[in-house]
Amino acid sequence: MKKEEIIIYTNPQCPYCKQIKEKLKEKNIEFTNRLTADYKEEWEAITSLTGVPTVPTIHYKNNYFVAARDFGNPEHLLNILNNFKESKFTFEERTFEKLKTLNYNMGVAFQRTDQLLKQIEQNYKDLFEDEETKTE
């Protein structure tokens, strides 16, 4: 890959940034490293766009890939970069589908939270019922 194709935004004290850069070097993938402190205005614009001020953030083919949000480890990022294809869908279509996915995931998270709370409530009731029977 050409050097100008991948830009990685990092902080010098970030161990995960170091891992990502080492993995890219190991695979002979060229990249440009930009320290967020040296590119403050650019970094602020990126975090405003993504809503996630997390490093490493990778810019590739007009897309931003944020650690934890888009990739979970260096191998996952490599897989994304190596298999990346431009979408044939418009920005609006992609955004609408992402919003539907987000809405679905939030619904699932709330359902799981509700189930856990009901389980905690039942455990709490069971605990006190057991205590009441012991004291009688």
TIGULUM-331937 format. One record per residue (C-alpha): residue number from 1; residue in one letter; x, y, z. Coordinates in steps of 0.2 Angstrom, whole numbers. Layout:
<nodes>
+------+------+-------+-------+-------+
| voke | gulo |     u |     v |     w |
+------+------+-------+-------+-------+
|  NUM |    A |     X |     Y |     Z |
...
+------+------+-------+-------+-------+
</nodes>
This chain:
<nodes>
+------+------+-------+-------+-------+
| voke | gulo |     u |     v |     w |
+------+------+-------+-------+-------+
|    1 |    M |     0 |     0 |     0 |
|    2 |    K |     6 |    18 |    -3 |
|    3 |    K |    11 |    28 |    11 |
|    4 |    E |    -2 |    42 |     8 |
|    5 |    E |   -16 |    29 |     8 |
|    6 |    I |   -15 |    26 |    27 |
|    7 |    I |   -14 |    39 |    40 |
|    8 |    I |   -14 |    34 |    59 |
|    9 |    Y |   -17 |    47 |    72 |
|   10 |    T |    -8 |    42 |    88 |
|   11 |    N |    -2 |    48 |   105 |
|   12 |    P |    16 |    44 |   110 |
|   13 |    Q |    11 |    36 |   127 |
|   14 |    C |    -2 |    25 |   119 |
|   15 |    P |     3 |     6 |   120 |
|   16 |    Y |   -11 |     1 |   108 |
|   17 |    C |    -5 |    14 |    95 |
|   18 |    K |    12 |     6 |    96 |
|   19 |    Q |     5 |   -11 |    93 |
|   20 |    I |    -5 |    -6 |    78 |
|   21 |    K |    11 |     3 |    70 |
|   22 |    E |    22 |   -12 |    74 |
|   23 |    K |     9 |   -24 |    65 |
|   24 |    L |     8 |   -13 |    50 |
|   25 |    K |    27 |   -12 |    49 |
|   26 |    E |    28 |   -31 |    51 |
|   27 |    K |    16 |   -33 |    36 |
|   28 |    N |    26 |   -20 |    26 |
|   29 |    I |    11 |    -8 |    25 |
|   30 |    E |    17 |    10 |    24 |
|   31 |    F |     8 |    23 |    34 |
|   32 |    T |     9 |    41 |    39 |
|   33 |    N |     9 |    43 |    58 |
|   34 |    R |     2 |    59 |    65 |
|   35 |    L |     3 |    64 |    83 |
|   36 |    T |   -13 |    72 |    89 |
|   37 |    A |    -4 |    85 |    98 |
|   38 |    D |     5 |    90 |    82 |
|   39 |    Y |   -11 |    90 |    71 |
|   40 |    K |   -22 |    98 |    84 |
|   41 |    E |   -34 |   107 |    73 |
|   42 |    E |   -36 |    91 |    61 |
|   43 |    W |   -38 |    80 |    76 |
|   44 |    E |   -52 |    91 |    83 |
|   45 |    A |   -61 |    90 |    66 |
|   46 |    I |   -59 |    71 |    66 |
|   47 |    T |   -66 |    69 |    84 |
|   48 |    S |   -80 |    81 |    80 |
|   49 |    L |   -84 |    70 |    65 |
|   50 |    T |   -82 |    53 |    73 |
|   51 |    G |   -88 |    58 |    90 |
|   52 |    V |   -74 |    47 |    98 |
|   53 |    P |   -58 |    55 |   103 |
|   54 |    T |   -49 |    38 |   104 |
|   55 |    V |   -32 |    34 |    97 |
|   56 |    P |   -27 |    25 |    87 |
|   57 |    T |   -39 |    32 |    73 |
|   58 |    I |   -35 |    27 |    55 |
|   59 |    H |   -39 |    36 |    40 |
|   60 |    Y |   -40 |    26 |    24 |
|   61 |    K |   -49 |    29 |     8 |
|   62 |    N |   -60 |    43 |    15 |
|   63 |    N |   -65 |    32 |    30 |
|   64 |    Y |   -61 |    33 |    48 |
|   65 |    F |   -58 |    18 |    58 |
|   66 |    V |   -58 |    20 |    77 |
|   67 |    A |   -51 |     8 |    90 |
|   68 |    A |   -65 |    -2 |    99 |
|   69 |    R |   -78 |     5 |    88 |
|   70 |    D |   -72 |    -2 |    72 |
|   71 |    F |   -59 |   -14 |    76 |
|   72 |    G |   -54 |   -24 |    91 |
|   73 |    N |   -36 |   -29 |    88 |
|   74 |    P |   -22 |   -26 |    76 |
|   75 |    E |   -27 |   -42 |    66 |
|   76 |    H |   -45 |   -36 |    64 |
|   77 |    L |   -38 |   -19 |    58 |
|   78 |    L |   -27 |   -28 |    45 |
|   79 |    N |   -42 |   -38 |    39 |
|   80 |    I |   -52 |   -22 |    37 |
|   81 |    L |   -38 |   -13 |    27 |
|   82 |    N |   -34 |   -28 |    16 |
|   83 |    N |   -52 |   -32 |    12 |
|   84 |    F |   -59 |   -14 |    11 |
|   85 |    K |   -70 |   -10 |    -4 |
|   86 |    E |   -78 |     6 |    -8 |
|   87 |    S |   -97 |     6 |    -5 |
|   88 |    K |  -108 |     7 |   -20 |
|   89 |    F |  -122 |    15 |    -9 |
|   90 |    T |  -124 |    33 |    -6 |
|   91 |    F |  -118 |    41 |    10 |
|   92 |    E |  -137 |    44 |    15 |
|   93 |    E |  -141 |    25 |    12 |
|   94 |    R |  -126 |    20 |    22 |
|   95 |    T |  -130 |    32 |    36 |
|   96 |    F |  -148 |    26 |    37 |
|   97 |    E |  -143 |     8 |    38 |
|   98 |    K |  -130 |    12 |    52 |
|   99 |    L |  -144 |    21 |    61 |
|  100 |    K |  -155 |     6 |    60 |
|  101 |    T |  -141 |    -5 |    66 |
|  102 |    L |  -138 |     7 |    81 |
|  103 |    N |  -156 |     7 |    85 |
|  104 |    Y |  -157 |   -12 |    85 |
|  105 |    N |  -141 |   -14 |    96 |
|  106 |    M |  -148 |    -1 |   108 |
|  107 |    G |  -164 |   -10 |   110 |
|  108 |    V |  -155 |   -27 |   113 |
|  109 |    A |  -144 |   -18 |   126 |
|  110 |    F |  -160 |   -12 |   135 |
|  111 |    Q |  -168 |   -29 |   134 |
|  112 |    R |  -153 |   -37 |   142 |
|  113 |    T |  -152 |   -24 |   155 |
|  114 |    D |  -170 |   -26 |   159 |
|  115 |    Q |  -167 |   -45 |   161 |
|  116 |    L |  -153 |   -43 |   172 |
|  117 |    L |  -162 |   -31 |   183 |
|  118 |    K |  -177 |   -43 |   185 |
|  119 |    Q |  -164 |   -57 |   189 |
|  120 |    I |  -156 |   -46 |   203 |
|  121 |    E |  -173 |   -41 |   209 |
|  122 |    Q |  -178 |   -59 |   210 |
|  123 |    N |  -162 |   -64 |   219 |
|  124 |    Y |  -165 |   -50 |   231 |
|  125 |    K |  -182 |   -56 |   235 |
|  126 |    D |  -176 |   -74 |   237 |
|  127 |    L |  -162 |   -69 |   249 |
|  128 |    F |  -174 |   -60 |   260 |
|  129 |    E |  -187 |   -74 |   260 |
|  130 |    D |  -174 |   -86 |   265 |
|  131 |    E |  -169 |   -74 |   279 |
|  132 |    E |  -187 |   -73 |   285 |
|  133 |    T |  -189 |   -91 |   286 |
|  134 |    K |  -173 |   -93 |   296 |
|  135 |    T |  -179 |   -81 |   309 |
|  136 |    E |  -196 |   -89 |   311 |
+------+------+-------+-------+-------+
</nodes>
